[in-house]
Structures are given as structure tokens and as C-alpha cells.
Amino acid sequence: MNKQIKVAVTGASGRMGREVVKMVLEDPELRLVAAVDHSTEGRDAAELVGKEACGVRLTRDLELALVEGQPDVMVDFTIPQSVMGNARAAIKHKVRPVIGTTGMSPEDIEELDRLCKAEGIGGIVAPNFSIGAILMMKFAAQAAKYMPHVEIIEYHGDQKLDAPSGTAVKTAELISQNRQELRQGNPNEEETIEGSRGGYYDGFRIHSVRLPGVFAQQEVIFGGFGQTLKIRHDSYERAGYMPGVNLAVKKALELDGIVYGFDHFIE
């Protein structure tokens, strides 16, 4: 690569944000030019990850950071209430968004796609950047062709804001591409406790577990005559997402419009 890709990180002092900052600082093909966070400002961003000062200070002002840093790409791991405003600001300045924040609606993604195309740029919205999680989704979509009876159980910590997770929703979408709608279970079943059968999606169910001490796990369970198939992925630390984020930052420069899902980059 002839020149470094200039990267802005929003939510930089958050748990995922710190991992992104560290990843950018450690890759010679990338250069951190802005670090935005609403909770703190003034510190050198490298201090967040125990590295020598890099000259980029945390700021609460995204607009100013975009103007002064002139990034090529903005990586966003913030919260559902902030992500759309951050993305609109980035696109306005012709900065390509790479978004890992979940909880976005299909309408949100369509809006960002229109805005990007109007500016002649592209970006990525991905519920999960873990290569193992993407493979889990792809395997589940393949299995759905042959075993259409399926349920999804996803596990996260009790502070996660959206349910079901973006990973579970994306998995359900991929399964539905290979499976006609089939309403599962006994047609006369009755929930004696509301919600006990989980959320309904295209004939099958998604269950969200929220407990302290849990990081991020998902299993897709298929049932057939005399057998079951379970496809499970477990994440143990946030660093596991960074190879995918790194690839997304580099791929974003080649895109026109928004690509939804990191699965498009895993053959």
C-alpha cells in the first residue's frame, strides 16, 4: 500500500474503541488521526492502550475531529443512540464509515447507503467482525437448506442495550435466504409466560440471554428426525474482532455505498 489510511475512531475510550485504537497504532498501513469520545477529552489516545504518545488527543467534538484530522475512514463502536449522527457527520465530510455498533434498523442502513452514494463513497455496517462468527453464520445458512427447523440462542452480558443481538438478526436473515417460511412447533402451543418461546422471525425463534459474566456467544440449533445439529461460536475477548475490523477499514476504500455484513468479504 503506497500511503497510510487515515483513521478516526469514535467511542475511543470504550472497551471496543480501545481495541480499535490499539489495532490502528500497531498497523504501519494505518494512521490514527482522530479519537472521539463523549466521556473524556484531552488525553493522548495512545495512553488508553498503554503505548507511547501518538499526538492524537481525545475530543468530544466529532465535527472538529473530522475537519482537522481529515480521515479516510471512521470506525464506530458506540451506542445505538449515537451511531446514526456519527455516520451522517462522517459521510458529510466524505469519510467512509465502518460501523460495528448494533441496533441499527434496515431503514437506517438504507439511509446511509443513499448518503454514501450521493457523496461517491462507501462503507461497511457489520453486526460482527469476528471471522469465526461469520463462518458460523455461513454454516448455519447452508444447513438451513437441509434442516429447516431451527432456533437461535445468543448470550451477552447484562449491559448490552439491544436484543436480539445484531449477530443473531444477521444470522436469521441469512438462514431465511435458504429456507421458506415455516412456522415451527405445535400449532396449538400456548405461552403460559409471555415471551417464553422467544422472538418470532420468519417462522422460527430467537432467544436472547443477558447475564453478568457472559461475553458473547451464539448457537444455532437445527432439529430433524432423530437428530440435531448445533453450530456454536464463542468469543472470549474483544481483540478477536480486530483482524476483521482491520480488513474492513482497508476494504472500505474500494466500496461504493454501504455493504451490510462482513460475510461479503469472507469467501
Buried (B, 14 or more C-beta within 10 A) or exposed (E): EEEBBBBBBBBBBBEBBBBBBBBBBEBEEBBBBBBBBBEEBEBBBBBBBEBEEBEBBBBEEBEEBBEEBBBBBBBBBBBBEBBBEBBEBBBEBBBBBBBBBBBBEEEBBEBBBEBBBEBEBBBBBBBBBBBBBBBBBBBBBEBBEEBBBBBBBBBBEEEBEBBBBBBBBBBBBBBBEBBEEEEBEEEEEEEEEEEEBBBEBEBBBBBBBBEEEEEBBBBBBBBEEEEEBEBEBBBEEBEBBBEBBBBBBBBBEEBEBBBBBBBEBEE
